[in-house]
Amino acid sequence: MILRTKLRRWPRRTKTMTNYPSGRLVTVTSPGDVASEDYRVLRANLLALGDKSPKTLMVASPGPAEGKSTTCANLGVVLAQAKKSTLILDCDLREPMIHKIFGLQNTWGVVNVLVGEYDLQEICQAPLPGLTVGVAGPVPPDPAELLISEGFVELLNQVRREFDYVLLDVPSTQLASDAIVVASQADGVLLVIDSKGTQKRSIRQSMRSLETVGASVLGMVINNATTSADGY
């Protein structure tokens, strides 16, 4: 299926919220928090890549509940705060979380774009200045087939031209083939792990799977790390 690419203005209306229901957007609700500073360090590392910085960055994790969606959302916020036009696409078409983190409607989304019902601009929402979010939409019966389609390839080519950064939230690499499919199309991969929950075996398996499709793993984000007594 060929993706429709009618040129329309991206959404300019910003949703004004002072209390995000998920409590996960620390970069918005507590910008002075140490965790917010960590996300800004992550942003700095990404920007330091210069011309080698990926246009499309997949944020993944070996297993569930390791913080990939939270990392994806907060990284998107700090990139937008740095005046980088940023798009977050929720490509977890099985158990989407991005709309819950930002408190957005999930009536139509990426799924509707891939089946040709809507253009991307029609389903996008702007929760913060400089940040555009494409929610997942209704859960389809064939998520992996949609992500391997020609329409998804064309979608990524379109957003590469229109944004500085595109962050792709995907299912865990160990739970579905979707992440590996998306990794083969993305410019880079950021792997999120839980320091207390992720097993080394799971990390090795995820790395092997990503390397098999030629994915460029840029680095890892370690969640749930213990802070030392001196604060470092």
C-alpha positions in Angstrom: 0.0 0.0 0.0 1.3 3.4 -1.0 1.4 6.0 1.8 -0.5 9.2 1.0 1.7 12.2 1.4 -0.5 15.2 1.0 1.3 18.3 2.3 -0.5 19.8 5.2 0.6 21.9 8.1 1.8 20.1 11.2 -0.4 20.7 14.3 0.4 24.0 16.0 -2.1 23.7 18.8 -0.3 22.8 22.0 -2.2 20.9 24.7 -1.8 22.9 27.9 -1.4 20.6 30.9 0.1 21.2 34.3 -0.5 17.6 35.6 0.3 14.7 33.4 -1.7 11.7 34.4 1.1 9.1 34.1 3.5 11.0 36.4 6.4 9.8 34.1 7.2 13.2 32.4 9.8 14.3 34.9 11.4 16.6 32.4 8.1 18.6 32.4 6.9 18.3 35.9 10.3 18.4 37.7 12.9 20.0 35.4 15.3 20.5 38.3 15.2 16.8 39.3 18.4 14.8 38.9 16.5 12.5 36.5 15.7 15.4 34.3 19.4 16.3 34.2 20.2 12.7 33.2 17.8 13.0 30.2 19.6 16.3 29.3 22.9 14.5 29.5 21.5 11.8 27.2 20.4 14.6 24.8 23.9 16.1 24.9 25.4 12.8 24.0 23.1 12.4 21.1 23.7 16.0 19.8 27.4 15.4 20.1 27.3 12.9 17.3 26.8 15.9 15.0 26.3 14.8 11.4 26.4 11.1 12.5 23.4 11.7 14.8 20.5 9.5 13.7 17.3 11.0 12.2 15.2 8.0 13.3 16.1 6.5 16.7 14.4 3.4 17.9 14.1 3.2 21.7 13.8 -0.5 22.8 14.3 -2.8 25.7 14.9 -6.5 26.1 11.8 -7.1 28.2 8.7 -5.4 29.5 8.6 -2.7 32.3 12.2 -1.6 31.8 11.4 2.1 31.1 11.7 2.3 27.3 8.5 4.3 26.8 9.3 6.7 29.6 12.8 7.2 28.2 11.4 7.8 24.7 8.9 10.4 26.0 11.4 12.3 28.2 14.1 12.3 25.5 11.6 13.7 23.1 10.7 16.5 25.5 14.3 17.6 26.1 15.1 17.5 22.4 12.1 19.8 21.8 13.3 22.0 24.6 16.6 22.3 22.7 14.7 23.7 19.8 15.0 20.5 17.8 11.8 19.7 15.9 11.0 16.3 17.3 8.4 13.6 16.5 7.6 10.6 18.7 5.9 7.7 16.8 4.4 5.0 19.0 5.2 1.9 17.0 4.2 -0.4 19.8 1.1 -1.5 18.1 0.4 -4.2 20.7 0.4 -2.4 24.0 0.9 1.3 23.2 2.0 3.6 26.1 3.0 7.0 24.6 -0.6 8.4 24.6 -1.0 7.4 28.3 2.3 9.1 29.3 1.3 12.4 27.6 -2.4 12.1 28.3 -3.5 12.1 24.7 -6.4 10.6 22.8 -5.6 7.3 21.0 -8.6 7.1 18.7 -6.6 7.3 15.5 -2.9 6.8 15.0 0.0 5.2 13.2 -2.1 2.1 12.4 -4.6 4.2 10.5 -1.8 5.9 8.6 -0.3 2.5 7.6 -3.6 1.1 6.3 -4.2 4.3 4.3 -7.1 5.8 6.3 -5.4 9.0 7.3 -2.3 11.1 6.6 0.3 11.4 9.3 -0.5 15.1 9.8 -4.1 14.2 10.5 -3.4 11.9 13.5 -0.5 13.9 15.1 -0.9 15.9 18.3 1.3 18.5 19.8 1.5 18.1 23.6 4.4 20.6 24.0 6.0 23.3 21.9 8.3 21.8 19.3 7.2 18.2 20.1 4.8 16.3 17.8 3.4 12.9 18.8 1.9 10.2 16.6 0.0 7.8 18.9 -0.4 4.2 17.9 -4.1 4.0 17.3 -6.4 0.9 17.6 -4.6 -2.4 18.1 -4.5 -4.2 14.8 -4.6 -8.0 14.2 -1.3 -8.0 12.3 1.1 -5.4 13.8 4.3 -7.1 12.5 2.9 -7.1 8.9 2.1 -3.4 9.1 5.6 -2.5 10.3 7.2 -4.6 7.5 5.1 -3.0 4.9 6.1 -0.6 2.1 3.9 2.0 3.8 6.1 2.0 7.0 9.2 2.5 4.9 7.6 5.5 3.2 6.4 6.9 6.5 10.0 6.9 7.9 11.3 8.5 4.7 8.7 11.2 5.0 9.4 12.1 8.6 13.2 12.1 8.0 12.6 15.0 5.7 10.4 16.9 8.0 11.9 16.6 11.5 15.3 16.9 13.2 14.7 13.8 15.3 12.2 11.0 15.1 11.9 8.7 18.2 10.3 5.3 17.7 8.8 3.5 20.7 8.5 -0.3 20.0 7.6 -3.5 21.8 10.3 -5.3 23.8 12.8 -7.2 21.6 12.2 -10.5 23.5 8.4 -10.4 23.2 7.8 -9.8 19.6 9.5 -9.5 16.2 8.2 -5.9 15.8 11.3 -4.3 17.3 13.7 -6.2 15.0 11.6 -5.2 12.0 11.7 -1.5 13.0 15.4 -1.7 13.9 16.2 -2.8 10.3 14.7 0.5 9.1 15.8 2.9 11.8 19.0 4.9 11.7 20.0 3.9 15.2 18.9 2.0 18.3 19.0 3.0 22.0 18.6 0.0 24.3 17.0 0.7 27.7 17.7 -1.8 30.5 16.8 -2.1 34.2 19.8 -2.3 36.4 18.0 -4.5 38.9 15.7 -6.5 36.7 17.3 -7.0 33.3 19.3 -10.2 33.0 22.6 -10.2 31.1 21.4 -13.1 29.0 18.5 -11.0 27.8 20.8 -8.1 26.9 23.1 -10.5 24.9 20.1 -12.0 23.1 18.8 -8.6 22.2 22.1 -7.4 20.9 22.5 -10.5 18.7 19.0 -10.0 17.3 19.7 -6.4 16.5 23.1 -7.1 15.0 21.6 -9.8 12.8 19.5 -7.2 10.9 22.4 -4.7 10.8 21.0 -2.3 13.4 23.3 0.4 14.7 23.1 0.2 18.5 24.3 3.6 19.7 24.3 2.8 23.4 22.3 1.9 26.5 20.3 3.7 29.1 20.5 2.1 32.5 17.3 2.6 34.6 16.8 2.0 38.3 20.4 2.6 39.1 21.5 3.2 42.7 22.9 6.6 43.5 26.1 6.6 45.5 26.3 8.3 48.9 28.2 11.4 47.5 25.5 11.9 44.9 27.3 10.6 41.8 
